[in-house]
Amino acid sequence: MPAGLTAATGMDALTHAIEAYTSINKNPVADGLALQAMRLIARHLPRAVAEPGDKVARGQMLIAANIAGLAFNSTGVGLVHAMAHVVGARHGVHHGTANSICLPHVIRFNADELGGCYRDVAEALGVDAARDLGDEMAGEAAAQAVAQLSARIKLPGRLRDVGVPEGDLEACAEGSLSDGAIVYNGKFAADKELVLGVYKNAF
């Protein structure tokens, strides 16, 4: 695959892993798969994008995407996917790119309740001293690690960058409330104003 598609699909796999790990349906088997997928993606995705002929990096990404898929098959995903499905359908945004843009902002939204999970996520993504962080700081560290990885592989960072108009954010939020993925988000998100706030932060 070309670099842009490698990057976007890799971030889709990372979103699968992180949302599986923070789902209301999380479980020990899925947790192990999700954490290992995160480690592999953090280590190998940048090289798979930068060095398209590196079969080791691509092979490790193949494994990571597969086990992240196994993880979310038993847990569901969450608000990130509920947003990505809508902006993909309404504005033609590539699914992995939409996930990459929305993921850090959903992590921040969830951090006050799911910070313990995000401490593990931050550690899996290579954040030093993640064990020493409080819950909300762990969420911020995980969000920053995701955003930095996305920037490193040259994906856009904002919904405005991929053609989502500000005037459509409210309709997007409304659409996300009807997406099945939202019910598995680890923090209650079935409120239009809450979801709209995440959209505005991602814009």
C-alpha positions as CSV (number, residue, x, y, z in Angstrom):
1,M,0.0,0.0,0.0
2,P,1.2,3.6,-0.5
3,A,2.4,5.6,2.5
4,G,-0.8,7.5,3.1
5,L,-3.0,4.3,3.1
6,T,-0.4,2.5,5.2
7,A,-0.6,5.3,7.8
8,A,-4.4,5.6,7.8
9,T,-5.0,1.9,8.1
10,G,-2.4,1.6,10.8
11,M,-4.1,4.2,12.9
12,D,-7.4,2.5,12.4
13,A,-5.8,-0.6,13.9
14,L,-4.5,1.4,16.8
15,T,-8.0,2.8,17.4
16,H,-9.3,-0.7,17.4
17,A,-6.8,-1.7,20.1
18,I,-7.3,1.4,22.3
19,E,-11.1,1.3,22.1
20,A,-11.2,-2.4,22.8
21,Y,-9.0,-1.7,25.9
22,T,-11.4,1.0,27.2
23,S,-14.7,-0.6,26.2
24,I,-17.4,-1.3,28.7
25,N,-17.0,-4.9,27.5
26,K,-13.3,-5.1,28.1
27,N,-12.0,-8.5,29.3
28,P,-8.7,-10.0,30.1
29,V,-8.2,-11.8,26.8
30,A,-9.0,-8.8,24.8
31,D,-6.8,-6.6,27.0
32,G,-3.8,-8.7,26.3
33,L,-4.4,-8.7,22.6
34,A,-5.1,-4.9,22.6
35,L,-2.0,-4.0,24.5
36,Q,0.3,-6.1,22.4
37,A,-1.3,-4.5,19.2
38,M,-0.5,-1.1,20.6
39,R,3.1,-2.0,21.3
40,L,3.6,-3.4,17.8
41,I,2.0,-0.4,16.1
42,A,4.0,2.2,18.1
43,R,7.2,0.3,17.2
44,H,6.5,-0.6,13.5
45,L,4.0,1.8,11.9
46,P,6.4,4.7,11.4
47,R,8.9,2.4,9.6
48,A,6.2,0.7,7.6
49,V,5.2,4.2,6.3
50,A,8.7,5.5,5.8
51,E,10.2,2.3,4.3
52,P,7.5,0.7,2.2
53,G,9.8,-2.2,1.3
54,D,10.5,-3.2,4.9
55,K,8.7,-6.5,5.1
56,V,9.4,-7.0,8.8
57,A,7.7,-3.7,9.7
58,R,4.8,-4.6,7.4
59,G,4.6,-8.1,8.7
60,Q,4.4,-6.8,12.3
61,M,1.7,-4.4,11.3
62,L,-0.2,-7.3,9.8
63,I,0.0,-9.1,13.1
64,A,-1.0,-6.0,15.0
65,A,-4.0,-5.3,12.9
66,N,-5.1,-8.9,13.2
67,I,-4.9,-9.1,17.0
68,A,-6.5,-5.7,17.4
69,G,-9.4,-7.0,15.3
70,L,-9.6,-10.0,17.5
71,A,-9.7,-7.7,20.6
72,F,-12.5,-5.5,19.4
73,N,-14.5,-8.4,18.1
74,S,-15.3,-9.3,21.7
75,T,-15.6,-5.8,23.1
76,G,-16.9,-3.4,20.5
77,V,-15.3,-0.1,19.8
78,G,-16.5,3.3,21.0
79,L,-17.0,7.0,20.4
80,V,-14.0,7.4,18.1
81,H,-15.7,5.0,15.6
82,A,-19.1,6.6,16.1
83,M,-17.6,9.8,15.0
84,A,-15.5,8.4,12.2
85,H,-18.4,6.5,10.7
86,V,-20.4,9.7,10.5
87,V,-17.7,12.0,9.0
88,G,-16.8,9.2,6.6
89,A,-20.4,8.9,5.4
90,R,-21.2,12.6,5.3
91,H,-17.9,14.0,4.0
92,G,-16.0,11.1,2.5
93,V,-13.2,11.1,5.1
94,H,-11.1,8.0,5.0
95,H,-12.1,5.8,8.0
96,G,-8.6,5.4,9.3
97,T,-7.8,9.1,8.9
98,A,-11.0,10.1,10.7
99,N,-10.2,7.7,13.6
100,S,-6.7,9.2,13.8
101,I,-8.0,12.7,14.0
102,C,-10.8,11.9,16.6
103,L,-8.8,9.5,18.8
104,P,-6.8,12.0,20.9
105,H,-9.9,14.1,21.6
106,V,-12.0,11.1,22.7
107,I,-9.1,10.0,25.0
108,R,-9.2,13.4,26.6
109,F,-13.0,13.2,27.0
110,N,-12.8,9.8,28.6
111,A,-9.7,10.5,30.8
112,D,-11.5,11.5,34.0
113,E,-13.1,8.1,34.2
114,L,-10.7,5.9,32.2
115,G,-7.4,7.3,33.3
116,G,-6.3,4.0,34.7
117,C,-6.7,2.3,31.3
118,Y,-5.0,5.2,29.6
119,R,-2.0,4.8,31.9
120,D,-1.5,1.4,30.3
121,V,-2.1,2.8,26.9
122,A,0.5,5.5,27.4
123,E,3.0,2.9,28.6
124,A,2.3,0.6,25.6
125,L,2.9,3.6,23.3
126,G,6.3,4.2,24.9
127,V,5.6,7.1,27.3
128,D,8.3,7.1,29.9
129,A,7.2,7.1,33.6
130,A,3.6,6.5,32.6
131,R,3.2,4.5,35.8
132,D,3.8,7.7,37.9
133,L,1.0,9.7,36.3
134,G,-2.4,10.5,37.8
135,D,-5.4,9.4,35.9
136,E,-6.1,12.5,33.9
137,M,-2.5,13.2,33.3
138,A,-2.2,9.6,32.0
139,G,-5.0,10.3,29.6
140,E,-3.3,13.5,28.4
141,A,-0.1,11.5,27.9
142,A,-1.9,8.9,25.9
143,A,-3.6,11.5,23.8
144,Q,-0.3,13.3,23.1
145,A,1.4,10.0,22.2
146,V,-1.4,9.2,19.6
147,A,-1.3,12.8,18.2
148,Q,2.5,12.6,17.9
149,L,2.4,9.3,16.1
150,S,-0.2,10.6,13.7
151,A,1.9,13.7,13.0
152,R,5.0,11.6,12.5
153,I,3.3,9.6,9.8
154,K,2.0,12.8,8.2
155,L,-1.8,12.3,8.7
156,P,-4.0,15.4,9.0
157,G,-4.7,16.5,12.5
158,R,-8.0,18.3,12.4
159,L,-11.5,17.7,10.9
160,R,-11.2,21.0,9.1
161,D,-8.1,19.7,7.3
162,V,-10.2,16.9,5.6
163,G,-13.1,19.0,4.5
164,V,-15.6,18.7,7.4
165,P,-17.3,22.1,7.6
166,E,-17.8,23.7,11.0
167,G,-21.5,24.2,10.3
168,D,-22.0,20.5,10.0
169,L,-20.6,19.5,13.4
170,E,-24.0,19.6,15.2
171,A,-25.4,17.2,12.5
172,C,-22.4,15.0,12.8
173,A,-22.9,14.8,16.6
174,E,-26.5,13.9,16.1
175,G,-25.5,11.2,13.7
176,S,-23.0,9.8,16.1
177,L,-25.6,9.3,18.8
178,S,-27.3,6.8,16.4
179,D,-24.2,4.9,15.7
180,G,-24.0,1.5,17.4
181,A,-20.4,1.9,18.4
182,I,-21.2,4.7,20.9
183,V,-22.9,2.3,23.3
184,Y,-19.5,0.5,24.0
185,N,-17.6,3.7,24.9
186,G,-16.2,3.3,28.4
187,K,-17.6,6.6,29.6
188,F,-21.2,7.6,29.0
189,A,-21.4,9.6,25.8
190,A,-25.0,9.4,24.6
191,D,-25.6,13.1,25.1
192,K,-25.5,15.4,22.1
193,E,-23.8,18.3,23.9
194,L,-21.0,16.1,25.2
195,V,-20.4,14.6,21.8
196,L,-20.6,18.0,20.0
197,G,-17.9,19.2,22.4
198,V,-15.6,16.4,21.3
199,Y,-16.3,17.3,17.6
200,K,-15.5,21.0,18.3
201,N,-12.2,20.0,20.0
202,A,-11.4,17.9,16.9
203,F,-12.3,20.6,14.5
